[in-house]
Each structure stands twice: as C-alpha cells, then as structure tokens.
Amino acid sequence: MTDAARTFAMEAMFGTGRDEMVAHVPHAVRLGIKVVELGRCFATLRLPWSDDLVGDPVRGVVFGGVITTLLDQASGIAVQCALPEFMTIATLDLRIDYLRAAEPGHDLVARAECYKLTNTVAFVRGSAWDRDSGDPFASMLATFMLVGPLRPDAWQQAIARGEQALAGRSES
Amino acid sequence: MKAVDAVAFIPYARLLGVRLEETASGLICVMPFRSDLVGNVVLPAVHGGVVGAFLELTALLQLVEIAGEERVARPINFSIDYLRSAGPRDTHGRAEIVKHGRRIANVRVVAWQDDPDKPVAAGIGNFLL
C-alpha cells in the first residue's frame, strides 16, 4: 500500500506542540517532556534541561537513563503515529549507544521513527541531540509488541487523567 | 566512594527515589513505587524508560561499590529486554559484573518486583571506566 493510501490513527494530531500525546503519561509530565512535532511514523520530543537529570555530578552530564526515557517515549508515540488504529503497545527491547556526553544545560531533543510494522511487532530507530540533529549524542534501536486494540474510552480516560495531572502541576 | 554515597550524590537517583539494601548475597537497589513514575495509566505500569534507567543505575552503582571509584563510570551502550509489565509496586534490581577490565566493564542487571524468579526486565551494558 502506498504511503498516501494508508490510514493513520493519529493523523488529526500530526503537527507541532500536540502535548496531549504526552500529557496522559505521568512520568513524562514529571520530567516536563513536550511534543515538538508528530508526523507519519515519527515523533520528535523535547525534554527541558533540569539539574535533577544529572547522573555525573563531577561533569554535570545528564544520566543516560533519562535519554532512555525520552527515546522510549518518542518511540511509543512514533509507533502510534504509524498505526491505522490506536493499539496497546509494550516495549519489547531497547538498545542505546551513547555516542558522546550531552552538553550540560541544554534541552534534550529526541526523534524516533517507526520504520517497519508487522502484525505483531513495530520496529523503531531514533536518535537524540542537544544543539544539532546532525550531531546526536545517542542513537537507539527498539522493538514494540502490538498487544491489541485500545478501547477508545480507555484512551479518552487516560488523556483526561493526564489533563488533570497537568492542571494539578500548574497549580503547584 | 561507596554506592550508598553515590546514590545521595547523583541527582537523577534521588529523582527516581532509589535506595540501596546490603544483603548477604550482595547489593540490591530498590525503587519504591510512586505515581509519577507511571508510563501507562491504563494498566497501570511503571514507564519503560524509568525501568531502563533503574537498570542502568543499578549497574553503575554496582561498579561504584566494587571499584570505589571517585568518578562515575560512563555508559558506552545499554540494552534492555522488557520481560513483564512493571506494575504499581516496588522494583528491585541486582547487578553482576561480567567482566571488569582495565578500561571497560561489562555489567548484567536484572529487575523484579514481588518474585526474583519473575523478572520484569533485564539489561546488559558496557561502561568506560
């Protein structure tokens, strides 16, 4: 099937700043992850710099696992952006290469692309950078299980809960 | 520096709320459940990235404990297999140093919740010492 003829569950949400895609994820809200751009089969997310994220206090470098979280989140959304309907998905495996240290004080940006779908598995690749997408500090490969259809009401409830969490956060 | 000092010293370990238990069979990392660690509110389940970060932290703390190094080792790569959904419960982790070379250490980690024989995730990584 050609790309143009395929249907995409999230087509209406493609574009920049669609934060409802992370607002229902409590840990993404905790870290302040924002959507930069969503499109067919890909997602780009930004994690604002915070001193809480440091793993190596001597060098002031962000903890590697934070980059895992950002790339895992971007990957999950990229898979939803590739599917014809929303599905419950689960990370099967994820591997990160740390190409260099992320620069202290810079926001972290990650882009993930779902480059292959089968009936049961989604294959994703991604990278993360601070200044320039052409100079990434991490690259990633991941696979996701497509567990089953996601009931629309479950999705709506999840987004509603995320919105409540966001509201609670802005009040505090 | 011992691992217990490193936990207090690493901001992200504090953000995750990780603490250490010294047992007869070695060091165990514990990440008490908190609602802001959740990634999937429908299940609910701890965020896969948090589970991955916890595995990597467990590996790093084991290296600190063994080597007593002043500097934190730098990860070169890390690979995570997700075996079960991590539910709204405390997560435990244990690391095994497969090889501790002059420059590189290879570390294997496993994480579980209620039953050590039913791991939720396993990881393996290379670290530059």
Interface residues (C-beta under 8 A of the other chain):
Chain A: H24 V25 P26 H27 A28 V29 R30 D51 D52 L53 V54 G55 D56 P57 V58 V62 F63 G64 G65 V66 T68 T69 L70 L71 D72 Q73 G76 T88 A90 T91 L92 D93 L94 R95 I96 D97 Y98 A101 L150 A154 Q157 A158 R161 G162
Chain B: F9 I10 P11 Y12 A13 R14 L15 S35 D36 L37 V38 G39 N40 V41 V42 H47 G48 G49 V50 G52 A53 F54 L55 E56 L57 L60 R71 V72 R74 P75 I76 N77 F78 S79 I80 D81 Y82 S85
